[in-house]
Amino acid sequence: MAEDARYDKSVRQLKLVASALQSGRLAAVRRLLNSLTPGEIARVLESLSLDQRRIAWGLVDPDDDGEVLVHVADEVRTSLIEDMDREELLAATGTLELDDLADLLEDLPAQLTEEVLRGMEREDRERLERVLSWPEQTAGRLMNPDVITVRADVSVDVVLRYLRMRGELPDHTDHLYIVNRRGQYVGRVSLTQLITQPPERLIAELIDDSQPAIRAATTAAEVAHEFENHRYVSAPVVDDGNILIGRITVDDVLDVVRNEAEHSMMSMAGLSEEDDMFAPIASASRKRAVWLGINLMTALLAAWVIGQFEATLEQVVALAVLMPVVASMGGIAGTQTLTLIVRGLALGQVSWDNARLLLKRELLIGGVNGLIWAAVIAAIAWAWFGDWRIAAVIAAAIMINLMAAAFSGVLIPLTLKRFSIDPALAGGVVLTTVTDVCGFFAFLGLGTLILLR
């Protein structure tokens, strides 16, 4: 229900903006866009055609430009940046927190990046450079170096006076982090405790050391799992020497989760979650052509297998009629298993340690479904062609292909993962090839043995 409500809200926002743009009511478009959050503006911009997007982007409040650029997909961001002049880009970067700025700088022209860095205060520039020094999709790149630290040997009153002197806290601050003299992470203390404890009490008496710090080299996916498992609002990040260098907040993790979900879905079709739906036809066609070419090679392999049984097909036309059934059933069964395993790999639930158990389970499921649907399809084939041998051939082929689909659906993604190949990207093509080849070979091979004897 919540997903439906969010979808309906997004559709309403898009309809209102698109309608106002089409009627030329730019003042109305400006009011509509500036009533939305930066994330909502980003979704609307991604849903508009290139011409409409260009007009709408010019009507967004400049104070929101930076946040909107952070929220849109990479390809859309590139097109928006191309429409901005130097002064606009400098103003947009000036409104961002350091972790968001680190993401945006990679898409800016090199000369402008240097200008942004030169315009920053020395301390902020050094902190930003530390964030940029970590690889993408790691905790170090995900973190915000703006973190409040306190020492264990001070009182609650001293900390509260320090916070009042600061005047404001970083977003999503639920804990302050405690460090020793070398800056190493010791533990945390919640804001709730600071407010409710006697002023003279020492921080050392309130230390909560139950939350281990996240290493900066930890992958973004592992960070997301930690937040999910422990319901963190924020978490400290340390380097190899346990020096506190920043913190990750739940809003950053939500972006990771969303990107992972979109990546898994889009990769199944050989696409990227960062692609622009309204990208120029030439560039979009070029990207998809690569994947179509790969698919053609696998399709030719299946066609070659069919060609080996040309004589059989010429004599028994019924086999040609029923071939798509075998391929389709194997493809669907394999995709079900593949999707389950890819999801398990993404969540850290599947590895070679439990692969044997999963393989046995999927083979049993494939066997049960194979028996059920082999019987159903055999009955249909017998009623259709009046030949029990054709019914027997397709029943056996369905059974073999569903078992092959289960076997492949488990082992293909695990094998691809072992070789550092994204199973969401390549698994579908490999699986389709295996189920098509196995299905056609089993069906036509059995047909040759049984029907042409």
C-alpha positions as CSV (number, residue, x, y, z in Angstrom):
1,M,0.0,0.0,0.0
2,A,2.8,2.4,0.8
3,E,4.5,1.6,-2.5
4,D,1.2,2.3,-4.3
5,A,0.8,5.6,-2.5
6,R,4.3,6.7,-3.4
7,Y,3.8,5.7,-7.0
8,D,0.5,7.6,-7.2
9,K,2.1,10.6,-5.7
10,S,4.9,10.5,-8.3
11,V,2.5,10.1,-11.1
12,R,0.4,13.1,-9.9
13,Q,3.5,15.3,-9.6
14,L,4.6,14.3,-13.1
15,K,1.2,15.0,-14.6
16,L,0.9,18.4,-13.1
17,V,4.4,19.5,-14.2
18,A,4.0,18.0,-17.7
19,S,0.6,19.6,-18.2
20,A,1.8,23.0,-17.1
21,L,4.8,22.7,-19.4
22,Q,2.7,21.8,-22.4
23,S,0.4,24.8,-21.8
24,G,3.3,27.1,-21.4
25,R,2.5,28.1,-17.7
26,L,6.1,28.4,-16.6
27,A,5.2,30.3,-13.4
28,A,3.0,27.3,-12.4
29,V,5.8,24.9,-13.2
30,R,8.2,26.9,-11.0
31,R,5.7,26.8,-8.1
32,L,5.1,23.1,-8.5
33,L,8.8,22.2,-8.7
34,N,9.8,24.4,-5.7
35,S,7.1,22.8,-3.6
36,L,8.8,19.5,-3.9
37,T,11.9,18.0,-2.2
38,P,15.1,17.7,-4.1
39,G,14.6,14.0,-4.4
40,E,11.1,14.5,-5.8
41,I,12.3,17.1,-8.3
42,A,14.9,14.6,-9.4
43,R,12.3,11.9,-10.1
44,V,10.2,14.4,-12.1
45,L,13.2,15.6,-14.2
46,E,14.1,11.9,-15.0
47,S,10.5,11.4,-16.2
48,L,10.5,14.3,-18.6
49,S,11.6,14.4,-22.3
50,L,14.9,16.1,-23.0
51,D,13.2,19.4,-24.2
52,Q,10.8,19.5,-21.2
53,R,13.6,18.6,-18.8
54,R,15.8,21.5,-20.0
55,I,12.9,24.0,-19.4
56,A,12.0,22.6,-16.0
57,W,15.7,22.5,-14.9
58,G,15.9,26.2,-15.6
59,L,13.0,26.8,-13.2
60,V,14.3,24.9,-10.2
61,D,15.4,27.1,-7.3
62,P,19.2,27.5,-7.5
63,D,19.4,26.7,-3.8
64,D,18.2,23.1,-4.7
65,D,20.4,22.6,-7.7
66,G,23.2,20.8,-5.9
67,E,20.8,18.4,-4.0
68,V,18.9,17.6,-7.2
69,L,22.1,16.8,-9.1
70,V,23.1,14.4,-6.3
71,H,19.7,12.6,-6.6
72,V,19.4,12.1,-10.4
73,A,20.9,9.2,-12.3
74,D,24.4,9.7,-13.6
75,E,23.4,10.0,-17.3
76,V,20.7,12.5,-16.5
77,R,23.1,14.4,-14.2
78,T,25.6,14.7,-17.1
79,S,23.0,16.2,-19.4
80,L,21.9,18.7,-16.7
81,I,25.5,19.8,-16.0
82,E,26.0,20.5,-19.7
83,D,23.2,23.1,-19.5
84,M,24.8,24.9,-16.5
85,D,27.4,27.6,-16.7
86,R,30.4,27.9,-14.4
87,E,28.8,30.2,-11.9
88,E,25.7,28.0,-11.5
89,L,27.9,24.9,-11.0
90,L,30.0,26.6,-8.4
91,A,26.9,27.8,-6.5
92,A,25.4,24.3,-6.7
93,T,28.5,22.7,-5.2
94,G,28.7,25.3,-2.4
95,T,25.4,24.0,-0.9
96,L,26.4,20.3,-0.5
97,E,27.7,18.3,2.3
98,L,31.2,16.8,1.7
99,D,30.0,13.2,1.0
100,D,27.5,14.5,-1.6
101,L,30.1,16.8,-3.0
102,A,32.5,13.9,-3.5
103,D,29.9,12.1,-5.6
104,L,29.2,15.2,-7.7
105,L,32.8,16.2,-8.4
106,E,33.4,13.2,-10.5
107,D,31.0,14.4,-13.1
108,L,32.3,18.0,-13.2
109,P,34.9,19.2,-15.7
110,A,38.4,18.8,-14.4
111,Q,39.1,22.6,-14.5
112,L,35.9,23.3,-12.5
113,T,36.8,20.6,-10.0
114,E,40.1,22.3,-9.3
115,E,38.4,25.6,-8.9
116,V,35.9,24.1,-6.4
117,L,38.7,22.7,-4.4
118,R,40.7,25.9,-4.4
119,G,37.6,27.8,-3.1
120,M,37.2,25.6,-0.1
121,E,38.7,26.2,3.3
122,R,41.9,24.2,3.9
123,E,40.3,21.8,6.5
124,D,37.3,21.0,4.3
125,R,39.5,20.5,1.3
126,E,41.7,18.0,3.1
127,R,38.6,16.1,4.4
128,L,37.1,16.0,0.9
129,E,40.4,14.7,-0.5
130,R,40.4,12.0,2.1
131,V,36.9,10.9,1.0
132,L,37.9,10.9,-2.6
133,S,41.0,8.8,-1.9
134,W,38.8,5.8,-1.1
135,P,37.5,3.6,-4.0
136,E,33.9,3.9,-5.1
137,Q,31.3,1.8,-3.5
138,T,33.2,1.6,-0.2
139,A,32.4,3.0,3.3
140,G,35.2,5.5,2.9
141,R,33.6,7.0,-0.2
142,L,30.1,6.8,1.4
143,M,31.0,8.5,4.6
144,N,30.7,12.1,5.7
145,P,33.8,13.4,7.5
146,D,31.7,15.9,9.4
147,V,31.5,14.1,12.7
148,I,31.3,15.3,16.3
149,T,33.8,13.7,18.7
150,V,34.3,14.0,22.5
151,R,36.8,12.6,25.0
152,A,35.9,10.2,27.7
153,D,37.5,12.3,30.5
154,V,35.1,15.3,30.2
155,S,31.7,15.8,31.9
156,V,28.2,15.9,30.5
157,D,28.1,19.6,31.2
158,V,31.2,20.3,29.2
159,V,29.8,18.4,26.2
160,L,26.5,20.2,26.4
161,R,28.2,23.6,26.5
162,Y,30.3,22.6,23.5
163,L,27.2,21.6,21.6
164,R,25.4,24.9,22.4
165,M,28.5,26.7,21.2
166,R,28.4,24.9,17.9
167,G,24.8,26.0,17.4
168,E,23.8,23.1,15.1
169,L,24.4,19.4,14.6
170,P,25.0,17.4,11.4
171,D,21.9,15.8,10.0
172,H,20.9,12.4,11.5
173,T,23.1,12.9,14.6
174,D,21.8,10.4,17.2
175,H,25.1,9.7,18.9
176,L,28.4,11.5,19.6
177,Y,31.5,9.4,19.1
178,I,34.2,9.0,21.8
179,V,37.9,8.9,20.8
180,N,41.1,8.7,22.7
181,R,44.1,11.0,22.5
182,R,45.2,9.5,19.2
183,G,41.8,9.9,17.6
184,Q,41.0,6.2,17.8
185,Y,37.4,5.2,18.1
186,V,36.4,4.0,21.6
187,G,32.6,4.0,21.6
188,R,29.6,6.3,21.5
189,V,27.2,8.2,23.7
190,S,23.6,8.9,22.8
191,L,22.1,12.4,22.8
192,T,19.3,11.0,24.9
193,Q,21.8,10.1,27.7
194,L,23.5,13.5,27.5
195,I,20.2,15.3,28.0
196,T,19.0,13.1,30.9
197,Q,22.2,12.5,32.9
198,P,23.5,14.7,35.7
199,P,25.8,17.5,34.4
200,E,28.7,16.4,36.6
201,R,28.7,12.8,35.3
202,L,31.8,11.8,33.2
203,I,31.4,10.6,29.6
204,A,33.5,7.6,30.5
205,E,30.6,6.3,32.6
206,L,28.2,6.5,29.7
207,I,30.3,4.9,26.9
208,D,28.4,2.5,24.8
209,D,30.9,0.2,23.0
210,S,28.3,-2.2,21.6
211,Q,28.5,-0.7,18.1
212,P,31.7,-1.7,16.3
213,A,33.1,0.9,13.8
214,I,32.9,0.2,10.1
215,R,36.2,-0.1,8.3
216,A,36.6,2.4,5.5
217,A,37.4,-0.4,3.0
218,T,34.1,-2.2,3.6
219,T,31.9,-2.4,0.5
220,A,28.7,-0.3,0.3
221,A,26.7,-3.5,0.1
222,E,28.1,-4.8,3.4
223,V,27.4,-1.4,5.0
224,A,23.8,-1.6,3.9
225,H,23.5,-5.1,5.5
226,E,25.0,-3.8,8.8
227,F,22.4,-1.0,8.9
228,E,19.6,-3.4,8.1
229,N,20.7,-6.0,10.6
230,H,21.2,-3.5,13.5
231,R,18.8,-0.7,12.6
232,Y,21.5,1.9,12.7
233,V,20.7,5.6,12.2
234,S,24.4,6.4,11.9
235,A,27.6,4.5,12.2
236,P,31.3,5.5,12.7
237,V,33.9,4.8,10.0
238,V,37.5,4.1,10.9
239,D,40.7,3.5,8.9
240,D,43.1,0.6,9.3
241,G,44.5,2.1,12.5
242,N,41.1,2.5,14.1
243,I,41.3,6.3,13.7
244,L,37.8,7.8,13.4
245,I,37.5,9.5,10.0
246,G,33.8,9.9,9.5
247,R,30.3,8.5,9.8
248,I,27.7,7.0,7.6
249,T,24.0,7.9,8.0
250,V,20.8,6.1,7.1
251,D,20.0,8.4,4.2
252,D,23.3,7.4,2.5
253,V,22.4,3.7,3.0
254,L,19.0,4.2,1.5
255,D,20.6,5.4,-1.7
256,V,22.8,2.3,-1.7
257,V,19.8,0.0,-1.2
258,R,17.9,1.7,-4.0
259,N,20.8,1.6,-6.4
260,E,21.3,-2.1,-5.7
261,A,17.7,-2.9,-6.3
262,E,17.7,-1.0,-9.6
263,H,21.0,-2.5,-10.6
264,S,19.7,-6.1,-10.2
265,M,16.6,-5.4,-12.2
266,M,18.2,-3.4,-15.0
267,S,21.2,-5.7,-15.3
268,M,18.9,-8.6,-16.2
269,A,18.4,-6.8,-19.5
270,G,22.0,-5.6,-19.9
271,L,21.1,-2.1,-19.0
272,S,22.3,0.2,-16.2
273,E,20.3,1.8,-13.4
274,E,22.1,5.1,-14.3
275,D,20.7,5.1,-17.9
276,D,18.5,8.0,-19.0
277,M,15.0,6.9,-20.2
278,F,15.0,9.8,-22.6
279,A,18.6,9.6,-23.8
280,P,19.2,10.3,-27.5
281,I,18.2,7.4,-29.7
282,A,21.7,7.0,-31.1
283,S,23.4,6.5,-27.8
284,A,20.6,4.3,-26.4
285,S,20.6,2.1,-29.5
286,R,24.4,1.7,-29.3
287,K,24.3,0.5,-25.7
288,R,21.5,-2.0,-26.4
289,A,23.1,-3.2,-29.6
290,V,26.0,-4.7,-27.6
291,W,23.7,-6.8,-25.5
292,L,21.7,-7.9,-28.6
293,G,24.9,-9.0,-30.3
294,I,25.8,-11.1,-27.3
295,N,22.3,-12.6,-27.3
296,L,22.6,-13.3,-31.1
297,M,25.7,-15.4,-30.5
298,T,23.9,-17.6,-27.9
299,A,20.8,-17.8,-30.1
300,L,23.0,-19.1,-33.0
301,L,24.4,-21.8,-30.8
302,A,20.8,-23.0,-30.0
303,A,20.0,-22.8,-33.8
304,W,23.1,-24.9,-34.5
305,V,21.8,-27.6,-32.2
306,I,18.4,-27.5,-33.9
307,G,20.2,-27.8,-37.3
308,Q,21.8,-31.1,-36.3
309,F,18.3,-32.6,-36.3
310,E,17.1,-31.2,-39.6
311,A,16.2,-34.6,-40.9
312,T,14.1,-35.4,-37.9
313,L,12.2,-32.1,-38.1
314,E,11.5,-32.8,-41.8
315,Q,9.9,-36.1,-41.0
316,V,8.1,-35.2,-37.8
317,V,6.7,-31.7,-38.1
318,A,5.0,-32.0,-34.7
319,L,8.4,-31.7,-33.0
320,A,8.9,-28.2,-34.6
321,V,5.5,-27.2,-33.3
322,L,6.3,-28.3,-29.7
323,M,9.9,-27.0,-29.5
324,P,9.0,-23.6,-28.1
325,V,7.1,-25.2,-25.2
326,V,10.3,-27.0,-24.1
327,A,12.5,-23.9,-24.4
328,S,9.9,-21.7,-22.6
329,M,9.3,-24.0,-19.7
330,G,13.1,-24.5,-19.1
331,G,13.7,-20.7,-19.4
332,I,11.0,-19.8,-16.9
333,A,12.1,-22.4,-14.4
334,G,15.7,-21.4,-14.7
335,T,14.9,-17.7,-14.3
336,Q,13.0,-18.4,-11.1
337,T,16.0,-20.2,-9.6
338,L,18.5,-17.7,-11.0
339,T,16.6,-14.8,-9.5
340,L,16.4,-16.4,-6.1
341,I,20.2,-17.1,-6.1
342,V,21.2,-13.7,-7.4
343,R,19.1,-12.1,-4.7
344,G,20.7,-14.4,-2.1
345,L,24.2,-13.4,-3.3
346,A,23.3,-9.7,-3.1
347,L,22.1,-10.2,0.5
348,G,25.0,-12.4,1.6
349,Q,22.7,-15.4,2.1
350,V,24.2,-17.6,-0.6
351,S,27.8,-18.9,-0.9
352,W,29.6,-22.1,-1.9
353,D,29.2,-23.2,1.8
354,N,25.5,-23.7,1.4
355,A,25.5,-24.3,-2.4
356,R,25.1,-28.1,-2.1
357,L,22.0,-27.8,0.0
358,L,20.5,-25.2,-2.3
359,L,21.3,-27.3,-5.3
360,K,19.6,-30.3,-3.8
361,R,16.6,-28.2,-2.9
362,E,16.2,-26.7,-6.4
363,L,16.7,-30.1,-8.1
364,L,13.9,-31.5,-5.9
365,I,11.6,-28.6,-6.8
366,G,12.6,-29.0,-10.5
367,G,11.8,-32.7,-10.2
368,V,8.4,-32.1,-8.7
369,N,7.4,-29.4,-11.2
370,G,8.9,-31.5,-14.0
371,L,6.7,-34.5,-13.1
372,I,3.6,-32.3,-12.8
373,W,4.0,-30.3,-16.0
374,A,5.5,-33.2,-18.0
375,A,2.2,-35.1,-17.4
376,V,0.1,-32.1,-18.3
377,I,2.0,-31.3,-21.5
378,A,2.2,-35.0,-22.5
379,A,-1.6,-35.2,-22.2
380,I,-2.0,-32.1,-24.4
381,A,0.4,-33.4,-27.0
382,W,-1.3,-36.8,-27.1
383,A,-4.7,-35.2,-27.5
384,W,-3.3,-32.9,-30.2
385,F,-1.3,-35.3,-32.3
386,G,-2.8,-38.6,-31.3
387,D,0.7,-40.2,-30.9
388,W,1.8,-41.5,-27.5
389,R,5.4,-41.5,-28.6
390,I,5.4,-37.7,-29.2
391,A,3.8,-37.3,-25.8
392,A,6.5,-39.4,-24.2
393,V,9.3,-37.5,-26.0
394,I,8.1,-34.0,-24.8
395,A,7.4,-35.3,-21.3
396,A,10.9,-36.6,-21.0
397,A,12.4,-33.4,-22.5
398,I,10.4,-31.2,-20.1
399,M,11.7,-33.3,-17.2
400,I,15.3,-33.1,-18.3
401,N,15.1,-29.4,-19.1
402,L,13.6,-28.4,-15.8
403,M,16.3,-30.3,-14.0
404,A,19.0,-28.7,-16.1
405,A,17.4,-25.3,-15.4
406,A,17.5,-25.9,-11.6
407,F,21.1,-27.1,-11.8
408,S,22.1,-24.1,-14.0
409,G,20.1,-21.6,-12.0
410,V,22.2,-22.4,-8.9
411,L,25.7,-23.0,-10.3
412,I,25.8,-20.2,-13.0
413,P,25.5,-17.2,-10.7
414,L,27.8,-18.8,-8.1
415,T,30.4,-19.5,-10.8
416,L,30.2,-16.0,-12.3
417,K,30.5,-14.5,-8.8
418,R,33.7,-16.6,-8.2
419,F,35.2,-15.0,-11.3
420,S,34.1,-11.5,-10.3
421,I,31.5,-11.3,-13.0
422,D,28.2,-9.7,-12.1
423,P,25.7,-12.6,-12.1
424,A,22.8,-10.2,-12.5
425,L,24.3,-8.9,-15.7
426,A,25.6,-12.1,-17.3
427,G,23.5,-14.8,-15.6
428,G,20.4,-14.5,-17.7
429,V,22.2,-14.9,-21.0
430,V,24.2,-17.9,-19.9
431,L,21.1,-19.5,-18.4
432,T,19.0,-19.0,-21.5
433,T,21.7,-20.6,-23.6
434,V,22.0,-23.6,-21.3
435,T,18.2,-24.2,-21.1
436,D,17.7,-23.7,-24.8
437,V,20.5,-26.0,-25.8
438,C,19.7,-28.7,-23.2
439,G,16.0,-28.5,-24.1
440,F,16.4,-28.7,-27.8
441,F,19.0,-31.4,-27.6
442,A,17.0,-33.5,-25.3
443,F,13.7,-33.0,-27.2
444,L,15.1,-33.5,-30.7
445,G,17.6,-36.2,-29.6
446,L,14.8,-38.3,-28.0
447,G,12.6,-37.6,-31.0
448,T,15.2,-39.0,-33.3
449,L,15.7,-42.1,-31.1
450,I,12.0,-42.9,-30.5
451,L,10.1,-41.6,-33.5
452,L,12.5,-42.6,-36.3
453,R,13.4,-46.1,-35.2
